[in-house]
Amino acid sequence: MPDSGAGHKPENLGLGAALVALASFCVALMSALAKEIGQFTSTGVVVFFQNLICLLFIVPVAIHGGWASLRTEKIGLHILRAATGTAAWYALFFAITLMPLTNAVLLTFSAPLWMPLIAWVVSRQKSSRATWIGAAIGFVGVVLVLHPDREQLNIGALFALAGALFLAVAQMSVRWLSATEPTARILFYYFLLATVLVAPIAWAEWQPVAAVAWIYLIAVGCALLLAQLFIVFAYRYASAVKLGPLIYTVIVFTALIDWAVWDRAPTPLEFLGMALVIGGGLVAIRGNTEAPPAAAQSA
């Protein structure tokens, strides 16, 4: 999310793009780690430690200016963002235990395609024709990735699509919050509320965790934290409008990891679906003058 203007530096699009790419790589790595850790513990436990680790880091940063700096009149939006963001990660992490990693991430990060519909339902906000055309192109790609003629359309795919809807709402809430709230405060409330929200689930699902699983749990949290930091730094060098489309590099990185680790190369039909989702998303984002912040830090 934009950094409320503090610490803004002269525009350097190349550096900003590189930082967003690094953030996307961290999200792809986090997703792969979450898939691997699924054999050791539950999704609720993974999401809980993911947020707890980030919270422990952000607390000293958030209270650096005193506890008064945490006062907010937007607690409702903070709760909305935390609830939808947490639901998005939970849905994604659950989906990747049931379906190929690349497909789950692609479906979840189709979130920008849903934003014009959500904006119209919530506030009757009209989007440009280009935005709707882009969304339509992207949804054709989603259908191709789902392989409705095969067993791909399973509960994992439904969770991934639900994650996309939650992620779209989380992105919109970040955009609304960024108009008045500083970055540190937004991150503090997100990780605090997300940790509290998922704690009962983690408690109910808790089982003894193997030593190697703790390495994965810590790595998942650190990957999300690095993604957040890279995004914050990126928006100091270029605007969200220019950097927003680069969220789709997460799909490229995920496909490469999926290929290298699980030896699963996308089929030609999936390649076409990915191209349509990415292309449609780029058209949709460019058709909206207020492009959504990068997904890596919107959930």
C-alpha positions as CSV (number, residue, x, y, z in Angstrom):
1,M,0.0,0.0,0.0
2,P,1.2,3.5,-0.5
3,D,3.2,5.0,2.3
4,S,1.1,8.0,2.9
5,G,3.8,10.2,1.4
6,A,6.3,9.7,4.2
7,G,9.8,9.0,2.9
8,H,8.8,9.4,-0.7
9,K,11.8,9.5,-3.0
10,P,12.2,10.7,-6.7
11,E,10.5,8.2,-9.1
12,N,12.7,5.3,-10.1
13,L,10.4,2.9,-12.0
14,G,13.0,0.3,-12.6
15,L,13.9,0.0,-8.9
16,G,10.2,0.0,-7.9
17,A,9.5,-2.8,-10.4
18,A,12.4,-4.8,-9.1
19,L,11.1,-4.5,-5.5
20,V,7.6,-5.5,-6.6
21,A,9.1,-8.5,-8.4
22,L,11.0,-9.5,-5.2
23,A,7.7,-9.2,-3.2
24,S,6.0,-11.4,-5.7
25,F,8.8,-14.0,-5.5
26,C,8.4,-14.0,-1.7
27,V,4.6,-14.6,-2.0
28,A,5.3,-17.5,-4.5
29,L,7.9,-18.9,-2.1
30,M,5.5,-18.6,0.8
31,S,2.8,-20.4,-1.1
32,A,5.2,-23.2,-2.0
33,L,6.3,-23.5,1.7
34,A,2.7,-23.6,2.8
35,K,2.0,-26.5,0.4
36,E,5.0,-28.4,1.7
37,I,4.1,-27.8,5.3
38,G,0.6,-29.1,4.7
39,Q,1.9,-32.6,5.4
40,F,3.0,-31.6,9.0
41,T,0.2,-29.4,10.3
42,S,-3.1,-27.7,9.6
43,T,-3.9,-24.6,7.5
44,G,-5.1,-22.7,10.6
45,V,-1.8,-23.2,12.3
46,V,0.1,-22.0,9.3
47,V,-1.9,-18.9,8.9
48,F,-1.7,-18.2,12.7
49,F,2.1,-18.3,12.8
50,Q,2.3,-16.4,9.5
51,N,0.6,-13.5,11.1
52,L,2.1,-13.8,14.5
53,I,5.7,-13.6,13.2
54,C,4.9,-10.5,11.2
55,L,3.1,-8.9,14.2
56,L,6.1,-9.4,16.4
57,F,8.2,-7.5,13.9
58,I,5.7,-4.7,13.2
59,V,4.8,-3.9,16.9
60,P,8.1,-2.0,17.7
61,V,7.9,-0.1,14.4
62,A,4.3,0.8,14.9
63,I,4.7,2.1,18.5
64,H,8.0,4.0,17.7
65,G,6.0,7.2,17.6
66,G,4.2,6.4,20.8
67,W,0.9,4.6,21.5
68,A,-1.0,7.6,20.3
69,S,0.2,6.9,16.8
70,L,-2.1,3.8,16.8
71,R,-5.3,5.7,17.4
72,T,-7.7,5.3,14.5
73,E,-11.1,6.2,13.5
74,K,-11.2,3.5,10.8
75,I,-11.4,0.4,13.0
76,G,-14.3,-1.0,11.0
77,L,-12.2,-0.9,7.8
78,H,-9.2,-2.4,9.7
79,I,-11.5,-5.3,10.8
80,L,-12.8,-5.8,7.2
81,R,-9.3,-5.9,5.8
82,A,-8.1,-8.3,8.5
83,A,-11.1,-10.6,8.1
84,T,-11.0,-10.7,4.3
85,G,-7.2,-10.9,4.1
86,T,-7.0,-13.7,6.6
87,A,-9.8,-15.6,4.8
88,A,-7.9,-15.1,1.4
89,W,-4.7,-16.6,2.8
90,Y,-6.6,-19.4,4.5
91,A,-8.5,-20.3,1.3
92,L,-5.3,-20.3,-0.7
93,F,-3.3,-22.4,1.7
94,F,-6.1,-24.9,1.9
95,A,-6.6,-24.9,-1.9
96,I,-2.9,-25.7,-2.5
97,T,-3.2,-28.9,-0.4
98,L,-5.9,-30.1,-2.9
99,M,-4.8,-28.9,-6.3
100,P,-1.6,-27.9,-8.2
101,L,0.2,-25.0,-6.7
102,T,0.3,-22.8,-9.8
103,N,-3.4,-23.2,-10.5
104,A,-4.4,-22.4,-7.0
105,V,-2.3,-19.2,-6.9
106,L,-3.5,-18.2,-10.4
107,L,-7.1,-18.5,-9.4
108,T,-6.6,-16.7,-6.1
109,F,-4.6,-13.8,-7.7
110,S,-7.4,-13.3,-10.3
111,A,-8.7,-10.9,-7.6
112,P,-8.4,-7.8,-9.8
113,L,-10.9,-9.3,-12.2
114,W,-13.5,-9.4,-9.5
115,M,-13.0,-5.8,-8.3
116,P,-15.3,-4.0,-10.8
117,L,-18.2,-6.3,-9.9
118,I,-17.6,-5.9,-6.2
119,A,-17.3,-2.1,-6.6
120,W,-20.6,-2.1,-8.4
121,V,-22.4,-4.3,-5.8
122,V,-21.0,-2.4,-2.8
123,S,-21.3,1.2,-4.0
124,R,-22.8,1.1,-7.5
125,Q,-19.4,2.5,-8.7
126,K,-19.2,2.3,-12.4
127,S,-16.0,1.0,-14.1
128,S,-14.7,1.8,-17.5
129,R,-15.5,-0.4,-20.5
130,A,-11.8,-1.4,-20.7
131,T,-12.1,-2.7,-17.1
132,W,-15.1,-4.9,-17.9
133,I,-13.5,-6.1,-21.1
134,G,-10.3,-7.0,-19.2
135,A,-12.3,-8.8,-16.6
136,A,-14.2,-10.8,-19.2
137,I,-11.0,-11.9,-20.9
138,G,-9.5,-12.9,-17.6
139,F,-12.6,-15.0,-16.7
140,V,-12.2,-16.9,-19.9
141,G,-8.7,-17.7,-18.8
142,V,-10.0,-18.8,-15.4
143,V,-12.4,-21.3,-17.1
144,L,-9.5,-22.7,-19.1
145,V,-7.3,-23.2,-16.0
146,L,-10.2,-24.9,-14.2
147,H,-10.5,-27.6,-16.9
148,P,-14.2,-28.1,-16.3
149,D,-14.1,-31.3,-18.4
150,R,-11.7,-32.9,-15.9
151,E,-11.6,-33.2,-12.1
152,Q,-10.0,-29.9,-11.6
153,L,-13.2,-28.2,-10.6
154,N,-13.0,-29.6,-7.1
155,I,-13.3,-28.2,-3.6
156,G,-9.7,-26.8,-3.9
157,A,-10.7,-24.7,-6.9
158,L,-13.7,-23.4,-5.2
159,F,-11.6,-22.4,-2.2
160,A,-9.1,-20.7,-4.5
161,L,-11.9,-18.7,-6.2
162,A,-13.3,-17.8,-2.8
163,G,-9.9,-16.6,-1.9
164,A,-9.9,-14.3,-5.0
165,L,-13.1,-12.7,-3.8
166,F,-11.8,-12.2,-0.3
167,L,-8.5,-10.8,-1.7
168,A,-10.4,-8.4,-3.9
169,V,-12.3,-7.0,-0.9
170,A,-9.1,-6.8,1.1
171,Q,-7.4,-4.9,-1.7
172,M,-10.2,-2.4,-1.8
173,S,-10.2,-1.9,1.9
174,V,-6.4,-1.2,1.8
175,R,-7.0,1.4,-0.9
176,W,-9.6,3.1,1.3
177,L,-7.4,2.9,4.4
178,S,-4.3,4.3,2.6
179,A,-6.1,7.6,2.0
180,T,-5.8,8.5,5.7
181,E,-3.8,5.9,7.6
182,P,0.0,5.5,7.6
183,T,1.5,2.2,6.5
184,A,2.8,1.1,10.0
185,R,-0.7,1.6,11.5
186,I,-2.4,-0.4,8.7
187,L,0.1,-3.3,9.1
188,F,-0.1,-3.3,12.8
189,Y,-3.9,-3.6,12.9
190,Y,-3.9,-6.1,10.1
191,F,-1.4,-8.5,11.8
192,L,-2.9,-8.0,15.2
193,L,-6.5,-8.6,14.2
194,A,-5.6,-11.4,11.8
195,T,-3.6,-13.2,14.6
196,V,-6.6,-12.9,16.9
197,L,-9.1,-14.0,14.3
198,V,-7.3,-17.2,13.4
199,A,-6.1,-18.1,16.9
200,P,-9.2,-20.1,17.8
201,I,-8.9,-22.1,14.6
202,A,-5.2,-22.8,15.3
203,W,-6.0,-23.8,18.8
204,A,-8.8,-26.2,17.8
205,E,-6.5,-27.8,15.1
206,W,-3.3,-27.9,17.1
207,Q,-1.3,-31.1,17.1
208,P,2.3,-31.6,18.1
209,V,4.5,-30.2,15.3
210,A,7.7,-31.9,14.1
211,A,11.0,-30.0,14.4
212,V,11.3,-29.6,10.6
213,A,7.8,-28.1,10.5
214,W,8.9,-25.2,12.7
215,I,11.4,-24.2,10.1
216,Y,8.7,-24.1,7.5
217,L,6.4,-22.1,9.8
218,I,9.0,-19.5,10.5
219,A,9.9,-19.3,6.8
220,V,6.3,-18.7,5.8
221,G,6.1,-15.8,8.2
222,C,9.4,-14.4,7.1
223,A,8.4,-14.6,3.5
224,L,5.2,-12.6,4.0
225,L,7.1,-10.1,6.1
226,L,9.7,-9.6,3.3
227,A,6.9,-9.3,0.8
228,Q,5.3,-6.5,2.8
229,L,8.6,-4.7,3.2
230,F,9.5,-4.9,-0.5
231,I,6.1,-3.5,-1.4
232,V,6.3,-0.6,1.0
233,F,9.7,0.3,-0.3
234,A,8.6,-0.1,-3.9
235,Y,5.8,2.5,-3.6
236,R,8.4,5.0,-2.4
237,Y,9.8,4.9,-5.9
238,A,6.8,4.6,-8.2
239,S,3.0,4.8,-7.9
240,A,0.6,1.9,-7.5
241,V,-0.9,2.7,-10.9
242,K,2.4,1.9,-12.6
243,L,3.5,-1.0,-10.3
244,G,0.1,-2.6,-9.8
245,P,0.2,-4.8,-13.0
246,L,3.4,-6.4,-11.8
247,I,1.4,-8.4,-9.2
248,Y,1.1,-11.0,-11.9
249,T,4.8,-11.9,-11.7
250,V,3.7,-14.0,-8.7
251,I,2.1,-16.4,-11.1
252,V,5.3,-16.7,-13.2
253,F,7.4,-17.3,-10.1
254,T,4.9,-19.9,-8.8
255,A,4.9,-21.8,-12.0
256,L,8.7,-21.9,-12.0
257,I,8.8,-23.2,-8.4
258,D,6.0,-25.7,-9.2
259,W,8.0,-26.9,-12.2
260,A,11.4,-27.1,-10.3
261,V,10.2,-28.7,-7.1
262,W,7.2,-30.8,-8.1
263,D,8.1,-31.4,-11.7
264,R,4.8,-30.1,-12.9
265,A,4.9,-28.0,-16.1
266,P,1.7,-26.2,-17.1
267,T,-0.2,-27.8,-20.0
268,P,-0.7,-25.8,-23.2
269,L,-4.3,-25.1,-22.2
270,E,-3.2,-23.9,-18.8
271,F,-0.6,-21.6,-20.5
272,L,-3.3,-20.1,-22.6
273,G,-5.5,-19.6,-19.5
274,M,-2.6,-18.0,-17.6
275,A,-2.0,-15.6,-20.5
276,L,-5.7,-14.6,-20.6
277,V,-5.9,-14.1,-16.8
278,I,-2.7,-12.0,-16.8
279,G,-3.6,-10.1,-20.0
280,G,-7.2,-9.5,-18.8
281,G,-6.0,-8.4,-15.4
282,L,-3.6,-5.9,-17.0
283,V,-6.4,-4.5,-19.2
284,A,-8.7,-4.3,-16.1
285,I,-6.1,-2.5,-14.0
286,R,-5.1,-0.1,-16.7
287,G,-8.8,0.6,-17.3
288,N,-9.1,1.8,-13.8
289,T,-7.3,5.0,-13.0
290,E,-7.0,3.9,-9.4
291,A,-5.3,0.6,-9.8
292,P,-5.4,-1.6,-6.8
293,P,-2.3,-2.1,-4.7
294,A,-0.2,-5.2,-5.3
295,A,-1.8,-8.3,-3.9
296,A,1.3,-9.3,-2.1
297,Q,0.6,-6.8,0.6
298,S,-3.1,-6.5,0.3
299,A,-4.0,-9.6,2.3
